[in-house]
Amino acid sequence: MMKRHRRRLFTLTTRDAAPSETTDRVFPSTPSCQNVRTLEADTRGHDTSLSTARRDTRAAMSAAALVPTVLPSRPRAASSSSSSSRRPLGRAVVVVTRAAGGAIRREVLSREERTKIVTVDDANWYALQRLVTHVDDEFLAQLTQLYRERVPTGARVLDMCSSWVSHLPEEVSYEEVVGHGMNIEELSKNPRLDRFFVRNLNESPGFAAKDNSFDAVLCCVSVQYLQRPEEVFAEVYRVLKPGGVFIVSFSNRQFYEKAIRAWRDGSGYSRAGLVKQYFDCVEGFTRAEVITEVGVTPDDSIVGKLRRFVKRSASDPFYAVVAYRNFQPIVED
C-alpha cells in the first residue's frame, strides 16, 4: 500500500497601509508573521521548492513601500484592485500591494534635526505683526510668474503659512483663496483672501478642510519652520484634488533662531533636496521638480552660468519645489 504524504503550506497575512484621513502619523505596515496558520502538517521529508519560495518571499517583503501577502497557488477569486500585481513564486503566489496614497512612508528628520534655537511658543513669537515681504522684488516677480504658469484660473487655492500678501497675479481670478497663518491681524489685511484661519502646524498639522478640496496649495518662504513636515505634506496631499499642485518656495533668508536645525545647517541646493524628500516620503506625489528660474530659457554656456551666479549672488536666490497629487495635468496653450 502506498503511503500518502502531506505537504506543509503557510499563509502569511499583513495589514495594508490605510490612507491617512486624520492628522496622525501613518507609516507603512511592516510585514508580520503573527497570523501564520499551518494548513497541513508534514512530518516526513523536506520540501526544497517550498524553502526556496520562503527565501524569495522574504526578499520580496524587504521592499520598504510594499506589503506582500503569500497565498497558496490553488485557483481562487482574483482581486480586481488595479494597484496589485501577481507573479509566480515556486509553489506560491506573491500579491504585492502598494502603500495607499497619502500614507507617510518614512520619517525624513531625526529628533535633533527638528529642533530650534528659540523654543518660545510659536503663538507668542508670531503675535507681533511683521508687514514685510522677507525677500526682494526680483524673487517675488519670479514667484508670481510661477503661480501664473502653474495655478489655473478659477482654481480653489490654499495659501499655507500666509501673511498680509499672497503674491498671486492680480489679473487672474480664482474661485476661492483660503489663507492659513499664525497672525490674525496680518491675515485680515491680505486682500486676496476670501477667508482664513489660524493654526499652529507644529502642534496640530492638519487643515479643517474636506478631502480633495483645493486645486493648488502654496507655501512661500515658510517651509523652514515646519517641525513636522512629513505630516503637513501628507495633509496637503489629502486636501488636494487629483492633479492638484503644491508649490513650495524659499530663498536663503530665514529667522535663524526659529528655523529647524536641518535647515540651518544646509545650503540652497541641500535645502531643495530636503524639500524633495518631504514630497518623496508621502505616497502619491509626483516626482518633485526644483525650479531656480522662471520664464526664461537657461543659458548653459560658461558665460551664461557665470552671469547666473553673479545675478543670484547679488539678490535673493529663487528656489521652488513643485509636485502634483497623483499626476501632472497637461495644459494646452
C-alpha positions in Angstrom: 0.0 0.0 0.0 1.4 3.4 -1.0 1.7 5.9 1.8 0.3 9.4 1.3 2.5 12.3 2.2 1.0 15.6 3.3 2.6 18.9 2.5 3.0 22.0 4.6 1.8 25.3 3.3 1.7 28.7 5.0 -0.5 31.7 4.7 1.2 35.0 5.7 -1.2 37.9 6.2 -0.3 41.5 6.8 -2.3 44.7 7.0 -2.3 47.1 4.1 -1.4 50.7 4.8 -4.6 52.7 5.0 -4.9 56.3 3.8 -4.4 59.0 6.3 -7.7 60.7 7.0 -6.6 62.4 10.2 -3.6 64.3 11.3 -2.0 61.3 12.9 1.2 59.9 11.6 0.7 56.9 9.3 3.6 54.7 8.4 3.6 51.7 6.1 2.8 48.5 7.8 5.8 46.2 8.3 5.3 42.5 7.3 4.4 40.4 10.3 4.2 36.7 10.8 1.9 36.9 13.8 -1.0 35.4 11.8 0.9 32.3 10.5 -1.5 29.4 10.2 -0.5 25.9 9.3 -2.9 24.5 6.7 -1.4 21.0 6.6 1.3 19.3 8.6 4.1 17.3 7.1 6.3 15.2 9.3 8.3 13.5 6.5 10.9 14.7 4.1 12.0 18.2 3.2 10.2 20.4 0.6 13.1 22.1 -1.3 10.9 24.1 -3.5 8.9 25.5 -0.6 12.2 26.5 1.2 13.2 28.4 -2.0 9.8 30.1 -2.0 10.2 31.2 1.6 13.6 32.8 0.8 12.3 34.6 -2.2 9.2 35.7 -0.2 11.4 37.2 2.5 13.4 39.1 -0.2 10.2 40.4 -1.7 8.9 41.5 1.7 12.0 43.6 2.3 10.8 46.3 -0.1 10.0 49.4 2.1 6.9 50.6 0.4 5.4 47.2 -0.5 3.2 45.0 1.7 3.2 41.4 0.4 0.8 38.5 1.1 1.8 34.9 0.3 -1.1 32.8 -0.8 -1.4 29.1 -1.9 -1.3 28.6 -5.6 -4.7 27.0 -5.7 -7.1 28.8 -8.1 -9.2 31.3 -6.2 -11.1 34.6 -6.9 -8.8 37.2 -8.4 -8.7 40.6 -6.9 -10.0 43.5 -9.0 -7.6 46.0 -7.5 -5.6 47.8 -10.1 -2.8 48.5 -7.5 -1.8 44.9 -7.1 0.5 42.7 -9.3 1.0 39.0 -9.2 4.0 36.9 -10.1 4.5 33.1 -9.6 7.0 32.1 -6.9 7.7 28.4 -6.8 4.6 26.8 -5.3 3.1 30.1 -4.1 1.9 33.4 -5.5 3.1 36.8 -4.1 0.5 39.6 -4.2 2.3 42.9 -3.9 0.1 45.8 -2.8 1.4 49.4 -2.9 1.0 51.8 0.0 -2.2 53.8 -0.1 -2.0 57.4 -1.4 -1.2 60.0 1.3 0.5 57.5 3.6 3.8 58.6 5.2 6.4 56.0 4.1 9.2 57.2 6.3 10.4 59.9 8.6 12.8 62.3 6.9 14.0 64.2 10.0 15.6 62.9 13.2 14.6 64.3 16.6 17.6 66.6 16.6 17.0 67.9 13.1 13.6 69.2 14.2 14.9 71.3 17.0 15.0 75.2 17.0 17.3 77.5 18.9 14.5 79.5 20.3 11.8 77.3 21.9 9.4 80.1 22.7 5.8 79.1 22.0 5.0 79.9 18.3 1.8 81.7 19.2 3.9 84.2 21.2 6.6 84.5 18.6 4.1 85.3 15.8 1.9 87.6 17.9 3.9 90.6 16.6 2.8 91.9 13.2 5.5 91.8 10.5 4.2 93.6 7.5 7.3 92.9 5.4 7.9 90.6 2.4 11.1 88.9 3.7 12.5 88.6 0.1 13.4 91.1 -2.6 11.2 92.2 -5.6 13.0 90.0 -8.1 12.3 86.9 -6.1 8.6 87.9 -5.8 8.3 88.6 -9.5 9.5 85.1 -10.3 7.2 83.6 -7.7 4.2 85.5 -9.2 5.1 84.3 -12.7 5.3 80.7 -11.4 1.9 81.0 -9.9 0.6 82.4 -13.2 2.0 79.4 -15.0 1.1 76.6 -12.6 -2.1 77.7 -10.8 -5.1 77.5 -13.1 -7.6 80.3 -13.5 -10.8 79.6 -11.4 -8.9 77.3 -9.0 -9.6 76.9 -5.3 -6.3 77.9 -3.6 -5.0 77.3 -0.1 -2.2 79.8 0.8 -0.4 78.0 3.6 1.7 79.9 6.1 0.3 83.1 4.6 0.5 86.7 5.8 -0.7 90.1 4.6 0.2 89.4 0.9 -0.2 86.2 -1.2 1.9 87.1 -4.4 -0.8 85.7 -6.7 -1.1 87.5 -10.1 -3.6 90.4 -9.8 -5.1 89.8 -13.2 -6.1 86.2 -12.5 -9.3 85.4 -10.8 -9.8 82.3 -8.6 -12.9 80.6 -7.3 -11.7 81.0 -3.7 -8.4 81.7 -1.9 -8.2 80.4 1.6 -5.4 81.7 3.9 -3.7 80.0 6.8 -1.3 81.6 9.1 -0.3 82.5 12.7 -1.2 86.2 13.0 -4.9 87.2 12.6 -4.1 90.9 12.0 -1.7 90.1 9.1 -4.2 87.7 7.5 -7.1 90.2 7.8 -5.0 92.7 5.8 -4.5 90.3 2.9 -6.8 91.5 0.0 -6.6 88.2 -1.9 -8.0 86.0 0.9 -11.7 85.1 0.8 -11.4 83.6 4.3 -8.6 82.5 6.6 -7.9 80.5 9.7 -5.1 80.5 12.3 -3.4 77.2 13.3 0.0 76.2 14.6 1.0 73.3 12.3 3.9 72.4 14.6 1.3 71.4 17.3 -1.6 70.3 15.1 -0.5 69.6 11.5 -4.0 69.5 9.9 -6.5 71.6 8.0 -10.2 71.9 8.6 -11.0 71.1 5.0 -12.6 68.1 3.3 -10.6 65.7 1.1 -10.0 66.8 -2.4 -10.9 70.5 -1.7 -8.2 72.5 -3.4 -6.6 72.8 -6.9 -3.4 74.3 -5.5 -1.6 74.7 -2.2 1.1 77.4 -1.8 3.8 77.8 0.8 6.1 80.8 0.5 9.3 81.2 2.5 7.9 79.3 5.5 8.8 75.6 5.0 11.9 76.0 7.1 9.9 76.5 10.2 7.9 73.2 10.0 8.9 70.7 12.7 6.6 68.0 11.5 6.9 68.4 7.7 6.0 64.8 6.9 2.6 65.1 8.5 2.0 68.5 6.9 2.8 67.3 3.4 0.6 64.3 4.0 -2.2 66.6 5.0 -1.6 68.8 1.9 -2.0 65.6 -0.2 -5.3 64.9 1.5 -6.8 68.3 0.7 -5.5 68.5 -2.8 -7.7 67.3 -5.7 -6.1 64.7 -8.0 -3.9 66.7 -10.3 -3.6 69.5 -7.8 -0.3 71.3 -7.4 1.8 72.0 -4.3 4.3 74.8 -4.7 6.9 75.4 -2.0 9.2 78.4 -2.5 12.1 79.7 -0.4 15.4 81.7 -0.5 18.4 82.0 1.7 16.6 84.3 4.2 15.2 83.0 7.4 14.6 83.7 11.1 17.7 81.7 12.0 16.6 81.1 15.6 13.2 79.7 14.5 14.3 77.5 11.6 14.8 73.9 12.3 18.3 72.5 12.6 18.2 70.5 9.3 17.5 73.8 7.5 20.0 75.9 9.4 22.8 73.5 8.6 22.1 73.4 4.9 22.8 75.3 1.7 20.4 76.4 -1.0 20.7 73.2 -3.0 20.7 70.9 0.0 17.5 72.6 1.2 15.9 72.0 -2.1 16.9 68.3 -1.7 15.4 68.3 1.7 12.0 69.6 0.4 12.1 67.0 -2.3 12.5 64.4 0.5 9.4 65.8 2.1 7.5 65.1 -1.1 9.0 61.7 -1.6 8.1 60.5 1.9 4.4 60.8 1.1 2.9 58.2 -1.1 1.2 59.6 -4.2 3.0 62.8 -5.1 4.7 63.0 -8.5 8.4 63.4 -8.7 9.3 66.8 -7.3 10.7 69.4 -9.6 13.2 72.0 -8.5 12.9 75.4 -10.2 15.5 78.2 -9.9 14.5 80.4 -12.8 11.0 81.2 -14.1 10.0 82.5 -17.5 13.5 82.3 -19.1 15.4 79.7 -21.1 18.6 78.8 -19.2 21.8 79.7 -20.9 24.1 76.8 -20.1 27.2 78.2 -21.7 30.1 79.2 -19.4 29.3 82.9 -19.8 25.6 82.2 -19.1 26.4 80.2 -15.9 28.7 83.0 -14.7 26.0 85.6 -15.3 23.5 83.5 -13.4 26.0 83.1 -10.5 26.6 86.8 -10.3 22.9 87.6 -10.5 21.9 85.1 -7.8 24.7 86.3 -5.6 23.5 89.9 -5.9 19.9 89.2 -5.0 17.8 86.7 -3.0 18.2 83.4 -4.9 14.9 81.8 -6.0 14.1 78.2 -5.2 10.8 76.4 -5.8 10.0 72.8 -5.4 6.8 71.7 -7.2 4.9 68.4 -7.2 1.4 67.2 -8.0 -1.1 64.8 -6.4 -1.2 61.6 -8.5 -0.4 63.2 -11.9 0.6 66.5 -13.6 -2.2 67.8 -15.8 -1.4 68.6 -19.4 -2.4 72.1 -20.3 -2.8 73.1 -23.9 -1.9 76.6 -24.9 
